[in-house]
């Protein structure tokens, strides 16, 4: 291929494909052959093993993601890398296989020298073959040995561009493992898919709302999915465990001329218990110009376009305790009214009405200016790192999951200027988990290389769901719920890149679990900054639906993890509630470095609600109530300290920062309890907080200080916050 001048951006014409005489190019490395067991004669002919499997890469140029090289399209989609020699592309075959060949169909940017490597775990690689003198076109490379992961490890490019593959095809025979599980299929009985021609949509919405309006701890789970189009005259009232979502890539692909409503009539106008529901991916034209979204915790509002105003208070403007909005555009004003606290991330809004205790904004166009403590607005111009939640779409007459790209210093929505950046993954690469599916089957699907789509339901798991593969997506619909039996940890993530956990609830069982969610092993050390794990709309509950116990809610051990909107809750009401009945000492413990939390709600744990041991941690918005049901001062005595801090940064930490953090107390069993402080942190130059507050609710318990020995005590019954603008 001739040399090139200044490379154009992204798309380049492909040369005519040609077969390379690989025998003249391939030199087998002796060390690699020793590391790979010789292939035995297979009884079955080699099969294409890589198509539709999970692919990852060292980098991606523009929209040309790794999945484009394993989708079977030889001319339309591809993977492309950054323009350096040291790049790689790999595919997870889902299980170990005996390898026979790899066929690399190059676009114009080809590899002159590269290795084909294999691995059993995606971490420890052995070189099977080295190719030199490549000239593009199609390389058919003979392989031997076994492996689950196969990688093209680039050594030298053939052009000034990077590496670009139309397809990377691995052939061989699978090594046992039983009958493979199928990907894709029906979405189960609790997913209600509609299009503009579907009859009686309002009646279906109303029927589910009647079931779910007050079913706070029931087993019903529902998702309404609207295919792209326009829907007229609807009012979708959302009760507990109900999700409504548009199936377009952009919110404006799916328009409802009507409302999506959350109100609090079931609770006499009090919205402080409107938990566990969500709306995403819709454009709304509210009938009266303003939509009502009067929610509490664990209720996300994502990728919404409200062509009018948004009222966050219930009818009658009773109490409310939310809330979270992300990647949305509200053309009119957002009326905060009675909402005690709220976090608004990466949005575009027409205005904001007022503050109560703790209103926090990051990356939001139209947000009020920084003014804490009066009004109590904490405003950041951008969000340091964000990556939106994966979501289901309907495109080309099939379901896909859209996995949005990571952004740094984000501001505004991902979709304001057209289609958002990200990867489309066909549903055939997901195992669709339906009611009755066991943890063993989920693990088999994960081992096979499939992602998981959890359809609405309650799933008892008798063993840990193990997420070990880089890039795995576990996406829940309709607040799908996992209940660990026999004291197991419900879900565990390995120390790997790019895992996406989103949209489900972990509900502790009656036998104590040491942890409900582990993001990485305790000794995790890998750098995941290029492709972090994200935990989004993943909620934890201990008690309420019945007696549940867990020592720790969430452990974040992997470096660079993004926790984006979670509510980790030890129940203060419902069934199975009491100081020892639903014992849970710790809510969230962060051991990983460079972890970012955006929208962290953690409440009512017997000891520390949040403990932070990792370096360079950051939290934007934190909401907390201390446990209501402490029987007396002795029950919360922490050595010489009165009470356990809501948010504690360990003394070993040298760098940490937080914005907009609030802790409240309501010791209704013993109102005389005093808490020395809401926050505890080492006094070091690199440890900084902005916009801290503590509140005594009606004088039921008091705080002596806000953070350490700084900040005035709360006093009396007036429920007035004590604030610290900056610390130290």
C-alpha positions in Angstrom: 0.0 0.0 0.0 1.4 3.4 -0.9 2.3 5.9 1.8 -0.2 8.5 2.8 -0.2 12.2 3.6 -2.3 13.9 6.3 -5.0 11.4 7.3 -8.6 12.4 6.9 -11.0 12.1 9.9 -12.7 8.7 10.6 -14.1 7.2 7.4 -11.7 6.1 4.7 -12.2 4.1 1.5 -11.5 0.4 1.8 -9.1 -1.2 -0.7 -10.2 -4.3 -2.6 -10.0 -7.2 -0.3 -7.3 -9.7 -1.2 -6.1 -13.0 0.4 -2.6 -12.7 1.9 -0.3 -15.6 1.7 0.0 -15.9 5.4 2.4 -18.8 5.3 5.1 -16.4 4.1 4.3 -13.9 6.8 3.8 -16.0 10.0 6.6 -16.9 12.3 5.5 -19.0 15.3 7.2 -18.0 18.5 8.7 -21.0 20.3 7.8 -19.7 23.7 4.2 -19.1 22.7 4.0 -22.7 21.3 5.3 -24.1 24.6 2.7 -22.1 26.5 -0.2 -23.3 24.4 -1.0 -27.0 24.5 -1.1 -28.6 21.1 -4.5 -28.9 19.6 -6.0 -32.3 19.5 -7.9 -33.5 16.5 -11.4 -32.2 16.7 -14.3 -34.4 16.0 -16.3 -31.5 14.6 -15.4 -29.1 11.8 -14.1 -25.7 13.0 -16.9 -23.2 13.5 -17.0 -19.4 13.6 -16.9 -18.7 17.3 -16.4 -14.9 17.6 -19.4 -13.5 15.8 -21.8 -11.6 18.1 -19.5 -12.1 21.1 -18.2 -9.3 23.4 -15.2 -7.5 21.9 -13.1 -4.8 23.6 -10.1 -2.8 22.5 -7.3 -0.6 23.7 -8.9 2.4 22.1 -11.6 3.5 19.7 -11.5 6.1 17.0 -14.7 8.1 16.8 -17.8 5.9 16.4 -15.9 2.8 15.3 -16.3 0.7 18.5 -15.0 -2.9 19.0 -18.3 -4.5 18.5 -18.3 -3.4 14.8 -15.6 -6.1 14.1 -17.6 -9.1 15.4 -21.0 -8.4 13.9 -20.7 -10.2 10.6 -20.8 -7.1 8.5 -17.7 -7.1 6.2 -18.4 -3.7 4.6 -20.6 -1.5 6.8 -19.2 -1.6 10.4 -15.7 -1.8 11.7 -13.4 -1.1 14.6 -10.7 1.6 14.4 -8.0 2.4 16.9 -6.0 5.5 17.9 -3.1 6.3 15.6 -0.2 4.5 17.5 1.5 1.2 17.1 0.7 -0.3 20.5 -3.0 -1.1 20.1 -5.0 -4.3 20.7 -8.4 -5.8 19.9 -9.8 -8.8 21.7 -12.9 -11.0 21.7 -14.3 -13.1 24.5 -15.5 -16.4 23.0 -17.6 -17.1 26.1 -15.9 -20.4 26.9 -12.6 -22.1 26.2 -12.2 -23.3 22.7 -9.7 -25.2 20.6 -8.5 -22.6 18.1 -7.9 -23.3 14.4 -7.6 -20.0 12.7 -8.2 -16.2 12.8 -9.4 -14.3 9.8 -8.6 -10.6 9.9 -10.4 -8.4 7.3 -8.6 -5.1 7.3 -9.9 -1.7 6.3 -7.4 0.7 4.7 -5.6 1.0 8.0 -3.9 -2.4 8.5 -1.4 -4.0 10.7 2.1 -4.6 9.2 3.2 -6.6 12.3 1.1 -8.1 15.0 0.6 -11.0 17.3 -2.3 -13.3 17.8 -2.6 -14.1 21.5 -4.8 -16.3 23.6 -5.8 -16.2 27.2 -7.9 -18.2 29.6 -8.9 -15.3 31.8 -8.4 -12.1 29.8 -5.4 -11.0 31.8 -2.6 -13.5 31.3 -1.7 -13.7 27.6 0.4 -16.1 25.6 1.5 -15.5 22.0 0.3 -18.1 19.6 1.6 -16.6 16.3 3.4 -13.5 15.1 2.6 -12.0 11.7 5.2 -9.8 9.9 5.2 -8.0 6.6 1.5 -7.7 6.3 0.1 -5.7 3.4 -3.6 -5.4 4.3 -6.6 -7.0 2.7 -7.5 -10.3 4.4 -5.1 -12.3 6.6 -6.1 -16.0 7.3 -3.8 -17.0 10.2 -3.5 -20.6 11.3 -3.7 -21.1 15.1 -3.2 -23.9 17.5 -3.9 -24.4 21.2 -6.8 -23.3 23.3 -8.2 -20.2 24.9 -11.3 -18.3 25.8 -10.0 -14.9 24.8 -8.3 -14.2 21.5 -6.4 -10.9 20.8 -4.7 -9.1 17.9 -1.9 -7.3 19.6 -0.5 -4.6 17.3 3.3 -4.2 16.9 3.6 -1.9 13.9 1.0 -0.2 11.7 1.1 -0.4 7.9 -0.1 3.3 7.5 -0.1 6.6 9.3 -3.5 5.7 10.7 -4.2 3.3 13.5 -5.5 -0.3 13.0 -9.0 -0.8 11.5 -10.8 -4.2 11.1 -14.0 -4.8 9.2 -14.1 -8.2 10.9 -12.0 -10.3 13.3 -13.2 -13.9 12.9 -12.0 -16.7 15.2 -12.6 -20.3 14.1 -12.4 -23.4 16.2 -14.4 -25.8 18.3 -15.9 -25.1 21.8 -14.5 -27.1 24.7 -17.5 -28.6 26.5 -19.6 -26.6 28.9 -23.0 -28.1 28.1 -25.6 -26.7 25.8 -25.0 -23.0 25.1 -27.7 -20.7 26.3 -29.4 -18.6 23.6 -29.2 -14.8 23.5 -32.2 -12.5 22.9 -35.8 -13.6 22.8 -39.0 -12.6 24.6 -38.9 -9.9 27.2 -41.1 -11.8 29.6 -44.6 -11.3 31.1 -44.0 -8.0 32.9 -42.7 -5.9 30.0 -45.4 -4.0 28.2 -44.3 -3.0 24.8 -46.5 -0.6 22.9 -46.4 1.4 19.6 -48.7 4.2 18.4 -51.2 1.7 17.0 -51.5 -0.3 20.2 -55.1 -0.1 21.5 -56.1 0.8 25.0 -52.7 2.0 26.2 -54.2 4.3 28.8 -56.3 1.4 30.2 -53.1 -0.8 30.5 -51.3 2.0 32.3 -54.2 2.6 34.7 -54.5 -1.1 35.5 -50.8 -1.4 36.5 -51.0 1.8 38.5 -54.0 0.5 40.5 -51.8 -2.5 41.4 -48.7 -0.6 42.2 -49.8 2.8 43.6 -49.4 1.8 47.2 -47.6 -1.5 46.9 -44.5 -0.3 48.5 -43.1 -3.7 49.5 -45.0 -5.9 47.0 -43.6 -8.3 44.4 -45.1 -6.6 41.3 -42.5 -5.3 38.8 -43.4 -3.6 35.5 -41.8 -1.8 32.6 -43.7 0.1 29.9 -41.6 0.4 26.7 -42.8 2.8 24.0 -41.5 2.3 20.5 -40.6 5.4 18.6 -43.5 7.5 17.4 -46.1 9.9 18.8 -48.7 9.1 21.4 -51.7 11.3 22.2 -53.7 12.0 25.3 -51.9 9.8 27.8 -51.3 10.3 31.5 -48.9 7.6 32.7 -49.2 7.5 36.5 -46.3 5.6 37.9 -46.5 3.6 41.1 -43.9 1.5 42.9 -41.5 -0.6 40.8 -42.8 0.8 37.6 -40.5 2.1 34.8 -41.6 3.9 31.6 -39.1 4.4 28.8 -39.0 5.3 25.2 -37.2 3.0 22.8 -35.5 5.6 20.6 -31.9 6.6 20.7 -32.9 10.2 21.5 -35.8 11.3 23.7 -37.4 13.2 20.8 -37.8 9.9 18.9 -40.7 9.0 21.2 -43.2 11.8 22.1 -46.1 11.6 24.5 -48.6 14.5 24.1 -49.6 14.1 27.8 -48.0 13.5 31.1 -45.8 11.1 33.1 -47.0 11.7 36.6 -45.9 10.8 40.2 -48.1 12.2 43.0 -48.8 11.3 46.6 -52.5 10.8 46.9 -52.0 7.3 48.3 -50.0 8.8 51.3 -52.2 11.8 52.0 -50.1 14.2 49.9 -46.8 13.2 51.5 -44.2 12.3 48.8 -41.4 11.2 51.1 -42.0 7.5 50.4 -42.5 7.7 46.6 -39.5 5.3 46.1 -38.4 2.8 43.3 -39.7 4.0 39.9 -38.2 5.7 36.9 -38.8 7.5 33.6 -36.4 7.8 30.7 -36.0 8.4 27.0 -39.3 10.3 26.3 -40.3 13.7 25.1 -43.4 15.1 26.9 -45.8 17.8 26.0 -47.6 18.2 29.3 -51.4 18.9 29.0 -51.3 21.9 31.4 -47.8 23.0 30.5 -46.1 21.4 33.6 -45.4 17.8 34.4 -45.5 16.6 38.0 -42.7 14.4 39.3 -43.1 14.3 43.1 -40.7 11.5 44.0 -38.5 10.4 46.8 -35.2 8.4 46.7 -34.5 5.6 44.1 -36.5 7.3 41.4 -34.5 8.3 38.3 -35.5 10.8 35.6 -33.1 10.2 32.7 -32.9 11.4 29.1 -36.2 13.2 29.3 -37.3 16.2 27.2 -40.1 18.1 29.0 -41.5 20.7 26.6 -42.8 22.8 29.5 -42.1 23.0 33.2 -41.5 20.3 35.8 -43.1 20.4 39.3 -41.2 18.3 41.9 -43.8 18.7 44.7 -47.0 16.7 45.3 -50.4 18.2 44.8 -50.9 20.4 47.9 -47.1 20.9 48.2 -46.6 18.4 51.0 -43.3 17.0 52.1 -41.0 15.5 49.5 -37.5 13.9 49.6 -35.9 13.3 46.3 -34.3 13.2 43.9 -32.3 12.9 40.7 -32.4 14.2 37.1 -29.7 13.4 34.5 -29.1 14.0 30.7 -32.5 15.7 30.4 -33.8 19.0 28.9 -36.6 20.9 30.7 -37.6 23.8 28.5 -39.4 25.6 31.3 -38.7 26.1 34.9 -38.2 23.3 37.5 -40.3 24.0 40.6 -38.4 22.5 43.5 -41.0 23.8 46.1 -41.0 21.3 49.0 -38.2 19.0 47.9 -35.7 18.8 50.8 -32.8 17.9 48.5 -32.1 17.3 44.8 -29.3 16.5 42.5 -29.3 17.6 38.8 -26.5 16.3 36.6 -25.6 17.2 33.0 -28.9 18.7 32.0 -30.3 21.8 30.2 -33.0 23.6 32.2 -35.1 26.7 31.8 -34.7 27.7 35.4 -35.0 26.6 39.0 -37.4 28.0 41.6 -36.0 27.6 45.1 -33.9 25.7 47.6 -34.8 23.9 50.8 -31.8 22.2 52.4 -29.4 20.9 49.7 -29.9 21.5 46.0 -26.8 20.4 43.9 -26.1 20.9 40.2 -23.2 19.7 38.1 -22.8 20.2 34.3 -26.3 21.7 34.1 -27.0 24.5 31.6 -29.4 27.0 33.2 -28.6 26.0 36.8 -28.7 28.7 39.5 -25.3 30.2 40.5 -23.3 28.9 43.4 -24.7 30.6 46.5 -24.5 28.1 49.4 -25.5 28.7 52.2 -28.3 31.1 51.2 -29.9 30.0 49.0 -28.5 26.5 49.5 -27.3 25.9 45.9 -24.0 24.1 45.3 -23.2 24.4 41.6 -20.4 22.9 39.6 -19.9 24.1 36.0 -19.1 20.5 34.8 -19.2 16.9 35.9 -15.6 15.6 36.0 -16.5 12.2 34.5 -19.8 10.8 33.4 -21.1 7.9 31.3 -24.8 7.6 30.9 -26.8 4.5 31.8 -27.2 1.8 29.1 -30.7 1.6 27.7 -32.8 -0.6 25.5 -33.7 0.7 22.0 -35.8 -0.5 19.1 -34.0 0.0 15.8 -34.1 -1.8 12.4 -37.0 -3.9 13.7 -34.9 -5.4 16.5 -34.0 -4.7 20.1 -30.6 -3.4 20.9 -28.9 -2.0 24.0 -27.3 1.4 23.5 -24.2 1.8 25.7 -23.3 5.5 25.9 -19.7 6.7 25.7 -17.7 8.2 28.6 -17.5 12.0 28.8 -15.1 14.1 30.8 -15.9 17.6 32.0 -19.4 17.0 30.9 -22.0 19.8 30.5 -25.5 19.5 29.0 -27.1 16.5 27.5 -25.5 13.8 25.4 -28.1 14.2 22.7 -28.5 18.0 22.2 -26.6 18.0 18.9 -27.8 14.8 17.4 -27.4 11.1 18.2 -25.3 10.5 21.3 -22.0 8.7 21.0 -21.9 5.1 22.0 -22.2 1.4 21.0 -25.2 -0.5 19.8 -25.3 -4.1 21.1 -27.9 -6.5 19.6 -30.1 -8.2 22.1 -28.8 -11.5 20.8 -25.7 -10.8 22.9 -27.8 -10.7 26.1 -29.3 -13.5 28.1 -32.8 -12.4 28.9 -33.4 -13.2 32.5 -37.1 -14.0 33.1 -39.0 -14.9 36.3 -37.8 -18.3 37.5 -34.3 -17.9 36.2 -31.7 -19.2 38.8 -28.3 -17.7 39.7 -26.6 -20.8 38.2 -28.2 -20.0 34.8 -27.2 -16.3 35.1 -23.6 -17.4 35.8 -23.7 -19.8 32.9 -24.8 -17.0 30.6 -22.1 -14.7 31.9 -19.4 -17.5 31.5 -20.6 -18.0 28.0 -19.9 -14.3 27.2 -23.4 -13.0 27.2 -24.6 -9.8 29.0 -27.6 -10.0 31.2 -31.0 -8.2 30.7 -33.0 -8.6 34.0 -36.7 -8.4 33.1 -39.1 -7.2 35.8 -39.4 -9.7 38.7 -38.1 -10.8 42.0 -35.2 -13.3 41.7 -33.9 -15.4 44.7 -30.2 -16.2 44.2 -28.7 -19.1 46.1 -25.2 -18.2 45.0 -23.3 -15.1 44.0 -23.9 -13.7 40.5 -20.3 -13.5 39.3 -19.5 -10.7 36.7 -15.9 -11.6 35.6 -15.7 -10.5 32.0 -14.6 -7.0 30.9 -17.3 -4.9 29.4 -20.2 -6.9 30.8 -23.5 -5.1 31.0 -26.1 -6.2 33.6 -29.2 -4.1 32.9 -32.4 -4.3 34.8 -35.9 -3.3 33.7 -38.8 -2.4 36.0 -36.7 -2.5 39.2 -35.8 -6.2 38.8 -34.8 -7.4 42.2 -32.2 -9.9 43.4 -32.7 -11.4 46.9 -29.7 -13.4 48.2 -30.6 -16.6 50.0 -28.5 -18.3 52.7 -26.4 -15.3 53.4 -24.5 -15.1 50.0 -23.3 -11.9 48.4 -25.8 -11.1 45.7 -23.4 -9.9 43.0 -19.6 -9.6 42.7 -17.6 -7.9 39.9 -14.0 -8.9 39.1 -11.1 -6.4 38.7 -11.8 -5.8 35.0 -12.6 -2.9 32.8 -15.9 -1.5 31.7 -18.5 -3.4 33.6 -21.9 -1.6 33.5 -24.4 -2.3 36.3 -27.7 -0.5 36.0 -31.4 -0.5 36.9 -31.9 -3.1 39.6 -32.6 -3.5 43.4 -30.6 -5.8 45.8 -32.8 -6.7 48.7 -31.2 -8.4 51.7 -32.4 -11.9 52.7 -33.1 -13.1 56.3 -29.7 -14.7 56.7 -26.9 -12.1 57.1 -24.9 -11.4 53.9 -21.4 -10.1 54.5 -21.9 -7.7 51.5 -24.7 -7.3 49.0 -22.7 -5.9 46.1 -18.9 -6.2 45.7 -17.4 -4.1 42.9 -14.0 -5.7 42.7 -12.1 -8.0 45.0 -10.5 -6.6 48.2 -7.0 -6.6 46.6 -8.1 -4.9 43.3 -5.3 -2.8 41.8 -5.8 -2.5 38.0 -6.1 1.0 36.4 -9.6 1.3 34.9 -9.4 5.1 34.1 -9.9 4.6 30.4 -12.9 2.3 30.8 -14.3 2.5 34.4 -17.0 0.3 35.9 -20.3 2.2 36.4 -23.0 1.5 39.0 -26.2 3.4 38.0 -29.7 3.3 39.5 -28.6 0.3 41.5 -30.4 0.3 44.8 -29.8 -1.6 48.1 -32.5 -2.4 50.7 -32.1 -4.1 54.1 -35.6 -4.8 55.6 -39.0 -3.3 54.8 -40.2 -6.2 52.6 -39.3 -8.6 55.5 -36.5 -9.1 58.0 -33.2 -8.7 56.1 -29.6 -8.5 57.3 -26.3 -7.5 55.8 -23.0 -6.3 57.3 -22.3 -4.0 54.4 -24.4 -2.8 51.5 -21.9 -2.0 48.8 -18.1 -2.4 48.7 -16.3 -0.4 46.0 -12.9 -1.9 45.6 -12.1 -1.3 41.9 -10.2 1.9 41.1 -11.9 4.5 38.9 -15.5 3.3 39.6 -18.3 5.7 38.9 -21.3 5.3 41.3 -24.0 7.4 39.6 -27.3 7.5 41.6 -27.8 4.9 44.2 -30.0 4.6 47.3 -28.5 2.3 49.9 -31.2 2.0 52.6 -31.6 0.2 55.9 -35.4 0.3 56.3 -37.0 2.5 58.9 -40.5 1.3 58.2 -42.3 -1.8 56.7 -42.0 -5.4 57.8 -39.0 -6.8 59.6 -37.7 -3.5 61.0 -35.9 -3.0 64.3 -32.5 -2.1 65.6 -31.4 -5.7 65.6 -34.1 -7.2 63.4 -32.7 -5.7 60.2 -29.2 -5.1 61.4 -26.8 -3.6 58.9 -23.7 -1.8 60.3 -22.3 -0.2 57.1 -23.9 1.2 54.0 -21.1 1.9 51.5 -17.3 1.3 51.9 -14.9 2.7 49.2 -11.5 1.1 49.1 -10.7 1.9 45.4 -8.7 4.9 44.4 -10.1 7.6 42.1 -13.7 6.6 42.7 -16.4 9.2 41.8 -19.9 9.2 43.4 -22.5 11.4 41.7 -25.8 11.2 43.6 -25.1 9.2 46.7 -28.1 8.5 48.9 -27.2 6.3 52.0 -29.5 6.1 55.1 -30.1 4.6 58.5 -27.2 2.2 59.0 -26.4 1.0 62.5 -22.8 2.5 62.4 -21.1 4.3 59.5 -23.3 5.0 56.5 -20.3 5.8 54.2 -16.6 5.0 54.9 -13.9 6.1 52.4 -10.4 4.5 52.4 -9.4 5.1 48.8 -7.3 8.0 47.6 -8.6 10.9 45.4 -12.2 10.1 45.9 -14.9 12.6 45.0 -18.5 12.9 45.9 -21.0 15.3 44.2 -24.2 15.3 46.3 -24.7 13.1 49.4 -28.0 12.7 51.3 -28.3 10.9 54.6 -30.5 10.3 57.6 -29.0 8.6 60.6 -30.9 5.5 61.9 -34.2 6.5 63.5 -34.4 3.5 65.8 -31.3 3.7 67.9 -32.7 2.7 71.4 -30.4 5.0 73.4 -27.1 6.9 73.4 -25.1 3.8 74.4 -26.2 2.0 71.2 -24.5 4.6 69.0 -21.5 5.4 71.3 -18.3 5.1 69.2 -15.6 4.9 71.8 -15.3 8.5 73.2 -17.3 9.8 70.2 -21.0 10.3 70.4 -22.5 8.6 67.3 -21.1 7.3 64.1 -20.5 9.9 61.3 -22.7 9.6 58.3 -19.7 10.1 56.0 -16.2 9.2 57.3 -12.9 9.7 55.4 -10.2 7.5 56.9 -7.3 9.2 58.6 -4.9 7.5 56.1 -6.4 9.4 53.1 -4.5 12.4 51.8 -6.7 13.6 49.0 -10.5 13.7 48.9 -13.2 16.2 47.9 -16.9 16.5 48.3 -19.6 19.0 47.2 -23.1 19.4 48.6 -23.3 16.8 51.4 -26.1 16.7 54.0 -26.9 14.5 57.0 -30.1 14.6 59.1 -31.1 13.0 62.4 -34.5 11.9 63.6 -33.9 9.8 66.7 -37.6 9.1 67.3 -37.0 6.3 69.9 -34.7 8.4 72.1 -34.9 12.1 71.1 -32.2 12.9 73.7 -29.4 11.3 71.6 -26.6 13.6 70.5 -24.3 13.1 67.6 -20.9 14.7 67.8 -20.8 15.4 64.0 -22.3 14.4 60.7 -19.0 14.2 58.9 -15.5 13.0 59.9 -12.3 13.6 57.9 -8.6 14.1 58.4 -7.4 17.7 58.5 -5.0 17.7 55.5 -4.5 20.1 52.6 -5.8 17.6 50.1 -9.0 16.8 51.9 -11.7 19.4 51.1 -15.4 19.8 51.4 -17.8 22.4 50.0 -21.4 23.0 51.1 -21.9 20.8 54.2 -25.0 20.7 56.4 -26.6 18.9 59.3 -30.3 19.0 60.2 -32.2 17.9 63.3 -35.7 16.9 62.2 -38.1 18.5 64.8 -35.5 18.3 67.6 -35.4 14.5 67.6 -31.7 14.2 68.5 -29.1 16.9 67.8 -25.7 17.3 66.1 -23.0 19.0 68.1 -21.0 19.9 65.0 -21.2 19.5 61.2 -17.7 18.1 60.5 -15.2 17.1 63.1 -15.3 20.0 65.6 -16.4 22.6 63.0 -19.9 24.0 62.6 -22.5 25.2 65.0 -24.7 22.7 66.8 -28.3 22.1 65.7 -30.8 23.4 68.2 -34.5 23.3 69.1 -37.3 21.9 67.0 -37.3 24.4 64.1 -35.5 22.0 61.7 -33.0 24.7 60.6 -29.7 23.4 59.0 -26.3 24.1 60.5 -23.9 24.7 57.6 -20.2 24.8 56.7 -19.4 26.6 53.5 -16.0 25.0 53.1 -13.7 22.7 55.1 -11.0 23.1 56.2 
